[in-house]
Amino acid sequence: MSRIAERKDHPLSMRLPDADIAVIDRAASLRGRSRTDFVREAAVRAAEDVLMETVPIRMSADGFDAFLKTLSTPASAVPEMVELLRRPAPWEQDVSKAGE
């Protein structure tokens, strides 16, 4: 069952400044969502981000050995990345040649 269709047994109330409500309402409108749905989705996403940052990664001993081996292997250049990094940034390009 999707989160939207789940029963809502735990109300949450917040007191927010008018400016915050205006920003939330504008963003929710741009997404075609209600204020409640927008705030709930944003809060759940933020909570998931925090959990992903703090939950330890578990792996087998063999998996860990393979991970360490990969980390200790010398890096190799990716030709496409080398070429990209050699290009001048758009703001570094000669403006007089931009129209050519």
A tleap script that builds the chain and sets N, CA, C and O, in Angstrom:
source leaprc.protein.ff14SB
mol = sequence {
  NMET SER ARG ILE ALA GLU ARG LYS ASP HIE
  PRO LEU SER MET ARG LEU PRO ASP ALA ASP
  ILE ALA VAL ILE ASP ARG ALA ALA SER LEU
  ARG GLY ARG SER ARG THR ASP PHE VAL ARG
  GLU ALA ALA VAL ARG ALA ALA GLU ASP VAL
  LEU MET GLU THR VAL PRO ILE ARG MET SER
  ALA ASP GLY PHE ASP ALA PHE LEU LYS THR
  LEU SER THR PRO ALA SER ALA VAL PRO GLU
  MET VAL GLU LEU LEU ARG ARG PRO ALA PRO
  TRP GLU GLN ASP VAL SER LYS ALA GLY CGLU
}
set mol.1.N position { 0.841 -1.176 0.000 }
set mol.1.CA position { 0.000 0.000 0.000 }
set mol.1.C position { 0.889 1.243 0.000 }
set mol.1.O position { 1.866 1.303 0.746 }
set mol.2.N position { 0.559 2.235 -0.831 }
set mol.2.CA position { 1.362 3.447 -0.878 }
set mol.2.C position { 1.145 4.288 0.370 }
set mol.2.O position { 0.143 4.143 1.070 }
set mol.3.N position { 2.096 5.165 0.633 }
set mol.3.CA position { 1.986 6.022 1.811 }
set mol.3.C position { 0.738 6.893 1.752 }
set mol.3.O position { 0.101 7.128 2.779 }
set mol.4.N position { 0.382 7.373 0.570 }
set mol.4.CA position { -0.763 8.273 0.429 }
set mol.4.C position { -2.054 7.559 0.820 }
set mol.4.O position { -2.941 8.166 1.419 }
set mol.5.N position { -2.162 6.283 0.488 }
set mol.5.CA position { -3.380 5.538 0.775 }
set mol.5.C position { -3.414 5.010 2.205 }
set mol.5.O position { -4.456 4.532 2.656 }
set mol.6.N position { -2.301 5.085 2.925 }
set mol.6.CA position { -2.266 4.574 4.287 }
set mol.6.C position { -3.124 5.418 5.206 }
set mol.6.O position { -3.307 6.615 4.986 }
set mol.7.N position { -3.644 4.781 6.236 }
set mol.7.CA position { -4.443 5.480 7.230 }
set mol.7.C position { -3.550 6.426 8.035 }
set mol.7.O position { -2.416 6.093 8.378 }
set mol.8.N position { -4.086 7.606 8.327 }
set mol.8.CA position { -3.311 8.628 9.028 }
set mol.8.C position { -3.775 8.699 10.476 }
set mol.8.O position { -4.733 9.404 10.793 }
set mol.9.N position { -3.095 7.968 11.352 }
set mol.9.CA position { -3.489 7.892 12.759 }
set mol.9.C position { -2.709 8.832 13.662 }
set mol.9.O position { -3.023 8.927 14.848 }
set mol.10.N position { -1.714 9.522 13.151 }
set mol.10.CA position { -0.847 10.334 13.998 }
set mol.10.C position { -0.799 11.771 13.486 }
set mol.10.O position { 0.049 12.108 12.660 }
set mol.11.N position { -1.695 12.608 13.968 }
set mol.11.CA position { -1.681 14.004 13.509 }
set mol.11.C position { -0.419 14.715 13.977 }
set mol.11.O position { 0.145 14.392 15.022 }
set mol.12.N position { 0.011 15.689 13.183 }
set mol.12.CA position { 1.188 16.480 13.502 }
set mol.12.C position { 0.813 17.939 13.291 }
set mol.12.O position { 0.317 18.310 12.227 }
set mol.13.N position { 1.045 18.751 14.287 }
set mol.13.CA position { 0.687 20.156 14.205 }
set mol.13.C position { 1.945 20.994 14.376 }
set mol.13.O position { 2.794 20.697 15.216 }
set mol.14.N position { 2.058 22.056 13.560 }
set mol.14.CA position { 3.210 22.946 13.658 }
set mol.14.C position { 2.720 24.382 13.583 }
set mol.14.O position { 1.734 24.688 12.911 }
set mol.15.N position { 3.421 25.246 14.278 }
set mol.15.CA position { 3.168 26.683 14.177 }
set mol.15.C position { 4.317 27.269 13.370 }
set mol.15.O position { 5.480 27.184 13.765 }
set mol.16.N position { 3.973 27.864 12.236 }
set mol.16.CA position { 4.997 28.403 11.340 }
set mol.16.C position { 4.716 29.867 11.031 }
set mol.16.O position { 3.562 30.295 11.013 }
set mol.17.N position { 5.781 30.633 10.786 }
set mol.17.CA position { 5.587 32.027 10.371 }
set mol.17.C position { 4.893 32.087 9.009 }
set mol.17.O position { 4.988 31.160 8.205 }
set mol.18.N position { 4.198 33.193 8.772 }
set mol.18.CA position { 3.492 33.371 7.495 }
set mol.18.C position { 4.427 33.222 6.305 }
set mol.18.O position { 4.037 32.665 5.279 }
set mol.19.N position { 5.654 33.712 6.429 }
set mol.19.CA position { 6.605 33.623 5.314 }
set mol.19.C position { 6.918 32.166 4.977 }
set mol.19.O position { 7.021 31.814 3.801 }
set mol.20.N position { 7.070 31.315 5.992 }
set mol.20.CA position { 7.337 29.893 5.746 }
set mol.20.C position { 6.143 29.238 5.063 }
set mol.20.O position { 6.307 28.457 4.125 }
set mol.21.N position { 4.947 29.558 5.534 }
set mol.21.CA position { 3.735 28.989 4.930 }
set mol.21.C position { 3.636 29.413 3.469 }
set mol.21.O position { 3.270 28.607 2.613 }
set mol.22.N position { 3.958 30.669 3.178 }
set mol.22.CA position { 3.893 31.157 1.796 }
set mol.22.C position { 4.853 30.389 0.898 }
set mol.22.O position { 4.497 30.022 -0.221 }
set mol.23.N position { 6.065 30.144 1.378 }
set mol.23.CA position { 7.055 29.403 0.583 }
set mol.23.C position { 6.579 27.968 0.366 }
set mol.23.O position { 6.649 27.443 -0.745 }
set mol.24.N position { 6.098 27.343 1.433 }
set mol.24.CA position { 5.608 25.956 1.335 }
set mol.24.C position { 4.426 25.876 0.384 }
set mol.24.O position { 4.371 24.986 -0.465 }
set mol.25.N position { 3.482 26.798 0.517 }
set mol.25.CA position { 2.304 26.785 -0.353 }
set mol.25.C position { 2.687 26.985 -1.816 }
set mol.25.O position { 2.123 26.341 -2.701 }
set mol.26.N position { 3.635 27.867 -2.070 }
set mol.26.CA position { 4.063 28.102 -3.455 }
set mol.26.C position { 4.707 26.849 -4.038 }
set mol.26.O position { 4.400 26.451 -5.161 }
set mol.27.N position { 5.597 26.235 -3.275 }
set mol.27.CA position { 6.266 25.017 -3.755 }
set mol.27.C position { 5.262 23.884 -3.932 }
set mol.27.O position { 5.320 23.154 -4.921 }
set mol.28.N position { 4.348 23.733 -2.985 }
set mol.28.CA position { 3.334 22.678 -3.095 }
set mol.28.C position { 2.484 22.894 -4.335 }
set mol.28.O position { 2.164 21.943 -5.049 }
set mol.29.N position { 2.123 24.129 -4.588 }
set mol.29.CA position { 1.322 24.446 -5.772 }
set mol.29.C position { 2.068 24.101 -7.056 }
set mol.29.O position { 1.484 23.557 -7.994 }
set mol.30.N position { 3.352 24.417 -7.094 }
set mol.30.CA position { 4.157 24.095 -8.278 }
set mol.30.C position { 4.228 22.594 -8.523 }
set mol.30.O position { 4.348 22.153 -9.666 }
set mol.31.N position { 4.155 21.815 -7.463 }
set mol.31.CA position { 4.175 20.351 -7.574 }
set mol.31.C position { 2.774 19.757 -7.733 }
set mol.31.O position { 2.620 18.555 -7.946 }
set mol.32.N position { 1.763 20.610 -7.625 }
set mol.32.CA position { 0.389 20.111 -7.733 }
set mol.32.C position { -0.018 19.292 -6.517 }
set mol.32.O position { -0.808 18.356 -6.633 }
set mol.33.N position { 0.511 19.636 -5.366 }
set mol.33.CA position { 0.263 18.883 -4.137 }
set mol.33.C position { -0.423 19.774 -3.114 }
set mol.33.O position { -0.369 21.000 -3.215 }
set mol.34.N position { -1.052 19.175 -2.154 }
set mol.34.CA position { -1.589 19.940 -1.040 }
set mol.34.C position { -0.440 20.303 -0.106 }
set mol.34.O position { 0.629 19.695 -0.163 }
set mol.35.N position { -0.658 21.280 0.741 }
set mol.35.CA position { 0.354 21.662 1.725 }
set mol.35.C position { 0.709 20.465 2.597 }
set mol.35.O position { 1.885 20.200 2.847 }
set mol.36.N position { -0.301 19.747 3.057 }
set mol.36.CA position { -0.065 18.595 3.930 }
set mol.36.C position { 0.781 17.529 3.235 }
set mol.36.O position { 1.756 17.036 3.801 }
set mol.37.N position { 0.403 17.178 2.009 }
set mol.37.CA position { 1.160 16.158 1.278 }
set mol.37.C position { 2.591 16.614 1.015 }
set mol.37.O position { 3.533 15.830 1.134 }
set mol.38.N position { 2.746 17.894 0.656 }
set mol.38.CA position { 4.077 18.418 0.368 }
set mol.38.C position { 4.967 18.375 1.603 }
set mol.38.O position { 6.108 17.920 1.533 }
set mol.39.N position { 4.446 18.851 2.738 }
set mol.39.CA position { 5.233 18.883 3.975 }
set mol.39.C position { 5.527 17.471 4.458 }
set mol.39.O position { 6.642 17.191 4.900 }
set mol.40.N position { 4.544 16.575 4.381 }
set mol.40.CA position { 4.765 15.189 4.806 }
set mol.40.C position { 5.861 14.544 3.967 }
set mol.40.O position { 6.769 13.912 4.506 }
set mol.41.N position { 5.778 14.701 2.651 }
set mol.41.CA position { 6.780 14.099 1.768 }
set mol.41.C position { 8.174 14.666 2.041 }
set mol.41.O position { 9.154 13.922 2.074 }
set mol.42.N position { 8.259 15.989 2.236 }
set mol.42.CA position { 9.552 16.617 2.508 }
set mol.42.C position { 10.118 16.144 3.843 }
set mol.42.O position { 11.316 15.887 3.956 }
set mol.43.N position { 9.265 16.031 4.845 }
set mol.43.CA position { 9.730 15.591 6.167 }
set mol.43.C position { 10.197 14.135 6.129 }
set mol.43.O position { 11.226 13.795 6.713 }
set mol.44.N position { 9.455 13.296 5.453 }
set mol.44.CA position { 9.843 11.876 5.362 }
set mol.44.C position { 11.149 11.744 4.584 }
set mol.44.O position { 12.023 10.966 4.966 }
set mol.45.N position { 11.287 12.502 3.492 }
set mol.45.CA position { 12.529 12.456 2.702 }
set mol.45.C position { 13.718 12.906 3.550 }
set mol.45.O position { 14.780 12.285 3.506 }
set mol.46.N position { 13.548 13.976 4.317 }
set mol.46.CA position { 14.629 14.458 5.178 }
set mol.46.C position { 14.973 13.423 6.247 }
set mol.46.O position { 16.148 13.210 6.549 }
set mol.47.N position { 13.965 12.785 6.815 }
set mol.47.CA position { 14.209 11.755 7.828 }
set mol.47.C position { 14.954 10.563 7.222 }
set mol.47.O position { 15.869 10.021 7.841 }
set mol.48.N position { 14.564 10.159 6.021 }
set mol.48.CA position { 15.257 9.048 5.353 }
set mol.48.C position { 16.713 9.404 5.077 }
set mol.48.O position { 17.598 8.561 5.227 }
set mol.49.N position { 16.967 10.653 4.670 }
set mol.49.CA position { 18.354 11.095 4.430 }
set mol.49.C position { 19.191 10.981 5.700 }
set mol.49.O position { 20.322 10.496 5.658 }
set mol.50.N position { 18.642 11.423 6.824 }
set mol.50.CA position { 19.368 11.342 8.095 }
set mol.50.C position { 19.651 9.887 8.443 }
set mol.50.O position { 20.758 9.551 8.864 }
set mol.51.N position { 18.662 9.031 8.271 }
set mol.51.CA position { 18.859 7.615 8.588 }
set mol.51.C position { 19.923 6.986 7.692 }
set mol.51.O position { 20.742 6.192 8.155 }
set mol.52.N position { 19.908 7.343 6.409 }
set mol.52.CA position { 20.898 6.777 5.485 }
set mol.52.C position { 22.307 7.250 5.832 }
set mol.52.O position { 23.277 6.529 5.597 }
set mol.53.N position { 22.427 8.456 6.389 }
set mol.53.CA position { 23.745 8.981 6.771 }
set mol.53.C position { 24.281 8.320 8.027 }
set mol.53.O position { 25.494 8.283 8.235 }
set mol.54.N position { 23.398 7.798 8.868 }
set mol.54.CA position { 23.829 7.325 10.179 }
set mol.54.C position { 23.753 5.815 10.356 }
set mol.54.O position { 24.319 5.283 11.311 }
set mol.55.N position { 23.073 5.120 9.467 }
set mol.55.CA position { 22.943 3.671 9.602 }
set mol.55.C position { 24.214 3.012 9.083 }
set mol.55.O position { 24.633 3.289 7.959 }
set mol.56.N position { 24.833 2.149 9.875 }
set mol.56.CA position { 26.062 1.496 9.408 }
set mol.56.C position { 25.785 0.551 8.236 }
set mol.56.O position { 24.715 -0.049 8.127 }
set mol.57.N position { 26.771 0.446 7.381 }
set mol.57.CA position { 26.678 -0.487 6.260 }
set mol.57.C position { 27.229 -1.824 6.724 }
set mol.57.O position { 28.323 -1.894 7.284 }
set mol.58.N position { 26.490 -2.852 6.497 }
set mol.58.CA position { 26.917 -4.185 6.919 }
set mol.58.C position { 27.273 -5.023 5.692 }
set mol.58.O position { 26.580 -4.989 4.675 }
set mol.59.N position { 28.363 -5.772 5.810 }
set mol.59.CA position { 28.749 -6.668 4.717 }
set mol.59.C position { 29.534 -7.839 5.294 }
set mol.59.O position { 30.035 -7.791 6.417 }
set mol.60.N position { 29.619 -8.857 4.512 }
set mol.60.CA position { 30.349 -10.049 4.940 }
set mol.60.C position { 31.844 -9.759 4.963 }
set mol.60.O position { 32.301 -8.753 4.419 }
set mol.61.N position { 32.596 -10.646 5.596 }
set mol.61.CA position { 34.054 -10.498 5.633 }
set mol.61.C position { 34.629 -10.521 4.214 }
set mol.61.O position { 35.523 -9.741 3.889 }
set mol.62.N position { 34.115 -11.413 3.378 }
set mol.62.CA position { 34.586 -11.477 1.993 }
set mol.62.C position { 34.246 -10.186 1.241 }
set mol.62.O position { 35.057 -9.668 0.473 }
set mol.63.N position { 33.057 -9.690 1.473 }
set mol.63.CA position { 32.651 -8.436 0.841 }
set mol.63.C position { 33.527 -7.286 1.282 }
set mol.63.O position { 33.902 -6.439 0.471 }
set mol.64.N position { 33.858 -7.249 2.568 }
set mol.64.CA position { 34.712 -6.186 3.089 }
set mol.64.C position { 36.115 -6.282 2.503 }
set mol.64.O position { 36.717 -5.266 2.155 }
set mol.65.N position { 36.638 -7.509 2.394 }
set mol.65.CA position { 37.960 -7.703 1.787 }
set mol.65.C position { 37.963 -7.211 0.333 }
set mol.65.O position { 38.921 -6.575 -0.106 }
set mol.66.N position { 36.887 -7.507 -0.411 }
set mol.66.CA position { 36.789 -7.058 -1.800 }
set mol.66.C position { 36.701 -5.535 -1.863 }
set mol.66.O position { 37.278 -4.912 -2.754 }
set mol.67.N position { 35.984 -4.943 -0.924 }
set mol.67.CA position { 35.864 -3.489 -0.845 }
set mol.67.C position { 37.231 -2.851 -0.608 }
set mol.67.O position { 37.603 -1.902 -1.298 }
set mol.68.N position { 37.980 -3.372 0.369 }
set mol.68.CA position { 39.312 -2.840 0.654 }
set mol.68.C position { 40.256 -3.013 -0.531 }
set mol.68.O position { 41.068 -2.133 -0.817 }
set mol.69.N position { 40.151 -4.134 -1.211 }
set mol.69.CA position { 40.999 -4.376 -2.378 }
set mol.69.C position { 40.697 -3.343 -3.464 }
set mol.69.O position { 41.611 -2.812 -4.096 }
set mol.70.N position { 39.435 -3.067 -3.673 }
set mol.70.CA position { 39.042 -2.068 -4.667 }
set mol.70.C position { 39.579 -0.693 -4.290 }
set mol.70.O position { 40.073 0.041 -5.146 }
set mol.71.N position { 39.482 -0.344 -3.008 }
set mol.71.CA position { 39.972 0.962 -2.559 }
set mol.71.C position { 41.484 1.095 -2.713 }
set mol.71.O position { 41.986 2.188 -2.977 }
set mol.72.N position { 42.203 0.005 -2.553 }
set mol.72.CA position { 43.662 0.082 -2.620 }
set mol.72.C position { 44.198 -0.077 -4.044 }
set mol.72.O position { 45.402 0.057 -4.262 }
set mol.73.N position { 43.339 -0.356 -5.002 }
set mol.73.CA position { 43.751 -0.453 -6.398 }
set mol.73.C position { 43.995 0.949 -6.941 }
set mol.73.O position { 43.172 1.840 -6.729 }
set mol.74.N position { 45.113 1.164 -7.641 }
set mol.74.CA position { 45.368 2.502 -8.194 }
set mol.74.C position { 44.237 2.940 -9.129 }
set mol.74.O position { 43.666 2.146 -9.876 }
set mol.75.N position { 43.952 4.194 -9.053 }
set mol.75.CA position { 42.896 4.746 -9.912 }
set mol.75.C position { 43.370 4.777 -11.350 }
set mol.75.O position { 44.565 4.903 -11.615 }
set mol.76.N position { 42.445 4.663 -12.268 }
set mol.76.CA position { 42.790 4.781 -13.683 }
set mol.76.C position { 41.971 5.922 -14.281 }
set mol.76.O position { 40.824 6.156 -13.900 }
set mol.77.N position { 42.582 6.613 -15.214 }
set mol.77.CA position { 41.929 7.762 -15.831 }
set mol.77.C position { 40.765 7.309 -16.706 }
set mol.77.O position { 40.834 6.285 -17.385 }
set mol.78.N position { 39.716 8.085 -16.671 }
set mol.78.CA position { 38.566 7.859 -17.556 }
set mol.78.C position { 38.713 8.885 -18.679 }
set mol.78.O position { 38.579 10.086 -18.441 }
set mol.79.N position { 38.985 8.426 -19.894 }
set mol.79.CA position { 39.288 9.364 -20.989 }
set mol.79.C position { 38.244 10.469 -21.157 }
set mol.79.O position { 38.605 11.620 -21.401 }
set mol.80.N position { 36.974 10.143 -21.032 }
set mol.80.CA position { 35.923 11.155 -21.192 }
set mol.80.C position { 36.019 12.238 -20.110 }
set mol.80.O position { 35.779 13.415 -20.379 }
set mol.81.N position { 36.371 11.830 -18.888 }
set mol.81.CA position { 36.507 12.800 -17.803 }
set mol.81.C position { 37.743 13.670 -18.011 }
set mol.81.O position { 37.706 14.872 -17.750 }
set mol.82.N position { 38.833 13.071 -18.479 }
set mol.82.CA position { 40.053 13.833 -18.742 }
set mol.82.C position { 39.765 14.898 -19.800 }
set mol.82.O position { 40.165 16.053 -19.649 }
set mol.83.N position { 39.080 14.511 -20.859 }
set mol.83.CA position { 38.761 15.449 -21.940 }
set mol.83.C position { 37.836 16.560 -21.414 }
set mol.83.O position { 38.034 17.731 -21.735 }
set mol.84.N position { 36.864 16.207 -20.636 }
set mol.84.CA position { 35.939 17.190 -20.078 }
set mol.84.C position { 36.661 18.197 -19.191 }
set mol.84.O position { 36.391 19.396 -19.260 }
set mol.85.N position { 37.566 17.718 -18.369 }
set mol.85.CA position { 38.277 18.606 -17.452 }
set mol.85.C position { 39.306 19.481 -18.164 }
set mol.85.O position { 39.740 20.494 -17.616 }
set mol.86.N position { 39.694 19.105 -19.359 }
set mol.86.CA position { 40.639 19.923 -20.122 }
set mol.86.C position { 39.943 21.062 -20.856 }
set mol.86.O position { 40.594 22.035 -21.239 }
set mol.87.N position { 38.641 20.959 -21.058 }
set mol.87.CA position { 37.886 22.014 -21.736 }
set mol.87.C position { 37.789 23.243 -20.844 }
set mol.87.O position { 37.658 23.122 -19.626 }
set mol.88.N position { 37.852 24.423 -21.447 }
set mol.88.CA position { 37.652 25.616 -20.624 }
set mol.88.C position { 36.190 25.691 -20.172 }
set mol.88.O position { 35.279 25.277 -20.890 }
set mol.89.N position { 35.994 26.220 -18.986 }
set mol.89.CA position { 34.637 26.419 -18.480 }
set mol.89.C position { 33.953 27.467 -19.351 }
set mol.89.O position { 34.632 28.307 -19.940 }
set mol.90.N position { 32.626 27.437 -19.446 }
set mol.90.CA position { 31.924 28.410 -20.293 }
set mol.90.C position { 32.298 29.850 -19.977 }
set mol.90.O position { 32.378 30.672 -20.890 }
set mol.91.N position { 32.531 30.180 -18.707 }
set mol.91.CA position { 32.867 31.551 -18.336 }
set mol.91.C position { 34.336 31.874 -18.618 }
set mol.91.O position { 34.752 33.024 -18.484 }
set mol.92.N position { 35.121 30.869 -19.007 }
set mol.92.CA position { 36.529 31.083 -19.338 }
set mol.92.C position { 36.740 31.190 -20.858 }
set mol.92.O position { 37.832 31.531 -21.310 }
set mol.93.N position { 35.714 30.903 -21.626 }
set mol.93.CA position { 35.846 30.920 -23.074 }
set mol.93.C position { 35.895 32.348 -23.580 }
set mol.93.O position { 35.337 33.257 -22.965 }
set mol.94.N position { 36.573 32.540 -24.715 }
set mol.94.CA position { 36.698 33.851 -25.339 }
set mol.94.C position { 35.338 34.270 -25.876 }
set mol.94.O position { 34.780 33.609 -26.752 }
set mol.95.N position { 34.808 35.359 -25.354 }
set mol.95.CA position { 33.473 35.837 -25.731 }
set mol.95.C position { 33.421 36.204 -27.204 }
set mol.95.O position { 32.386 36.021 -27.843 }
set mol.96.N position { 34.515 36.720 -27.759 }
set mol.96.CA position { 34.523 37.150 -29.165 }
set mol.96.C position { 34.356 35.961 -30.109 }
set mol.96.O position { 33.924 36.143 -31.247 }
set mol.97.N position { 34.690 34.750 -29.662 }
set mol.97.CA position { 34.555 33.568 -30.516 }
set mol.97.C position { 33.243 32.844 -30.279 }
set mol.97.O position { 32.946 31.872 -30.974 }
set mol.98.N position { 32.457 33.289 -29.323 }
set mol.98.CA position { 31.222 32.599 -28.961 }
set mol.98.C position { 30.224 32.590 -30.098 }
set mol.98.O position { 29.483 31.617 -30.237 }
set mol.99.N position { 30.167 33.634 -30.924 }
set mol.99.CA position { 29.198 33.697 -31.994 }
set mol.99.C position { 29.626 33.001 -33.261 }
set mol.99.O position { 28.848 32.946 -34.213 }
set mol.100.N position { 30.810 32.476 -33.315 }
set mol.100.CA position { 31.327 31.833 -34.533 }
set mol.100.C position { 30.778 30.456 -34.728 }
set mol.100.O position { 31.118 29.789 -35.705 }
savepdb mol mol.pdb
quit
